[in-house]
Amino acid sequence: MPQSKVNVVVHAVFATRERQPVLPVLLQPRLEAYVTGILQNLSCPPLAVGFVEDHGHLGFVLSSERTIAGVVREVKTGSCLWLKKQGLEDFAWQGGYGAFSVSSSGRDHLVRYIRRQREHHRRSRFSGEYTSLLKRNGMTFDEQDLST
């Protein structure tokens, strides 16, 4: 084959250090725009990016030139530096992340899910959401999954 054809949709989730609610509501849309730019620069077309006070969700198409770990690392590093410049000098992301494959037929659902995060978290906590994501994706849950 003369060229690579890749359509790998990824849903990545990561939390603030100790899941502290430190991302100001007014800063979240700017953070989403910044992270969208990071994904575009990595040639990983963003489908949806959403942040709430204590965590973020990314929906993107993985470039054939990238790894999920590398993309998440670039997003977390770049956004952490950006947040520090916005006045959150002590900001840090938690060390790990969750990443889940999404079928082509599930893309629209993923986009809606990420865009509705603020509404969703008015009635649901991150720990329950993350546990549910792990279980739905056939992954075992361990309390360490929610620790720093």
Backbone hydrogen bonds, N-H to C=O, Kabsch-Sander energy under -0.5 kcal/mol:
donor,donor_aa,acceptor,acceptor_aa,energy
6,V,4,S,-0.5
8,V,62,L,-0.5
9,V,7,N,-0.7
9,V,102,V,-0.7
10,V,60,F,-3.1
11,H,100,F,-2.6
12,A,10,V,-0.6
12,A,58,L,-2.5
13,V,98,G,-2.7
14,F,56,G,-1.8
16,T,54,D,-2.4
17,R,92,A,-2.7
19,R,16,T,-2.9
20,Q,17,R,-1.8
22,V,20,Q,-2.1
22,V,53,E,-0.8
23,L,53,E,-2.2
27,L,24,P,-1.1
28,Q,24,P,-1.2
28,Q,25,V,-0.5
31,L,27,L,-2.3
32,E,28,Q,-2.7
33,A,29,P,-1.9
34,Y,30,R,-2.3
35,V,31,L,-2.8
36,T,32,E,-2.2
37,G,33,A,-1.8
38,I,34,Y,-1.8
39,L,35,V,-2.5
40,Q,36,T,-2.2
41,N,37,G,-2.5
42,L,38,I,-1.4
43,S,40,Q,-1.7
44,C,39,L,-2.6
47,L,59,G,-3.6
48,A,59,G,-1.7
50,G,57,H,-2.5
52,V,55,H,-2.6
55,H,52,V,-0.5
56,G,14,F,-2.8
57,H,50,G,-3.1
58,L,12,A,-2.7
59,G,48,A,-2.9
60,F,10,V,-2.0
61,V,45,P,-2.2
62,L,8,V,-3.1
62,L,60,F,-0.6
66,R,63,S,-1.5
71,V,67,T,-2.3
72,V,68,I,-2.7
73,R,69,A,-2.4
74,E,70,G,-2.4
75,V,71,V,-2.6
76,K,72,V,-2.9
77,T,73,R,-2.8
78,G,74,E,-2.6
79,S,75,V,-2.6
80,C,76,K,-2.0
81,L,77,T,-2.2
82,W,78,G,-2.1
83,L,79,S,-2.7
84,K,80,C,-2.2
85,K,81,L,-1.7
86,Q,82,W,-1.0
87,G,84,K,-1.4
88,L,83,L,-2.1
89,E,87,G,-1.2
91,F,88,L,-2.2
94,Q,15,A,-3.2
95,G,148,T,-0.5
98,G,13,V,-2.8
100,F,11,H,-2.2
102,V,9,V,-2.0
106,G,103,S,-1.3
107,R,104,S,-1.1
110,L,106,G,-2.4
111,V,107,R,-2.5
112,R,108,D,-2.4
113,Y,109,H,-2.7
114,I,110,L,-2.6
115,R,111,V,-2.4
116,R,112,R,-1.3
117,Q,114,I,-1.5
120,H,116,R,-2.9
121,H,117,Q,-2.6
122,R,119,E,-1.2
123,R,120,H,-1.2
124,S,120,H,-0.7
129,E,125,R,-1.9
130,Y,126,F,-3.1
131,T,127,S,-2.2
132,S,128,G,-2.1
133,L,129,E,-2.3
134,L,130,Y,-2.5
135,K,131,T,-2.4
136,R,132,S,-2.9
137,N,133,L,-1.3
138,G,135,K,-1.9
139,M,134,L,-2.9
145,D,142,D,-2.6
146,L,143,E,-1.7
147,S,144,Q,-1.1
